[in-house]
Amino acid sequence: MPPAKKRARSYDPAKIRTAVLTQFGNVREAVRTLTPDQLALPTRLGDWTVRELAAHVTMAVETVSRNLEREEPAKPELALLDWPFATAARAGDIADGTRDLAAANPDLDALYARTEERLGRSLADAPGTRVLAARTGAITLADYLVTRTVELVVHTDDLNAAVPGLDIPYDRQALAACTRLLADALAAKAPGGSTEVRIPPYAVVQCVAGPRHTRGTPPSVVETDPLTWIRLATGRLAWAQALQDAHVSASGERADLSAHLPLMA
């Protein structure tokens, strides 16, 4: 008999809304301190500068307000766990739009202020069940806001990596939601129960096909911290490098996750 399908993880909609607003505010406070020289620094995202990366963060959040203004689809098409695998097709459009947005908005703080105000106003009365016509597929607002924690946390890390000493803080709820969604995406991509992936304090998932076990810990175990996991899942860090730098511990014959990573690129 096939194993029972795991129930999707649930997220507290009120906490997720607060997390999105808080993390966007954290980024805004840091961006307003950047000097022209810092804004011109390169990032690990191809040829994007810090200015372009900072502009992109507003784009990732503005999609909430913009999608709420569109006509509501009849029903959602995209489940939350489908989203990490649906983003790659739009990479070219996103890159072009980011460059245009950065060029058109030399005053980044003004751009952030407008985006923040629109987001707060848009979310004030919108129910989590509202379906959004997102470009990756129709999805509920509640699920889409969870995906925004991924965008915000990942790009917070990108900004911190690009600007020494910037140290933008991570909202705990945003970091937790991002970590959990990407961990669950791994379990969906590589279903099974032979490997346990631990990302304390936020997530534990079992994945990878292999010998069945009936109780206790699976024969293979992987453990890492949230930011290392997020970098692995999004292609910012290679599996071999993470092992070499001792940012990941892996034991057991099915503990090599390199064939399943990255989940998003």
Secondary structure as UniProt FT lines:
FT   HELIX           13..31
FT   TURN            32..33
FT   HELIX           36..39
FT   TURN            46..47
FT   HELIX           50..69
FT   HELIX           80..85
FT   HELIX           88..90
FT   HELIX           91..104
FT   HELIX           108..123
FT   TURN            128..129
FT   STRAND          131..132
FT   TURN            135..136
FT   STRAND          139..140
FT   HELIX           141..162
FT   TURN            164..165
FT   HELIX           172..189
FT   STRAND          195..199
FT   TURN            200..202
FT   STRAND          203..207
FT   STRAND          220..224
FT   HELIX           226..233
FT   TURN            234..235
FT   HELIX           239..244
FT   TURN            245..246
FT   STRAND          248..251
FT   TURN            253..254
FT   HELIX           258..260
//
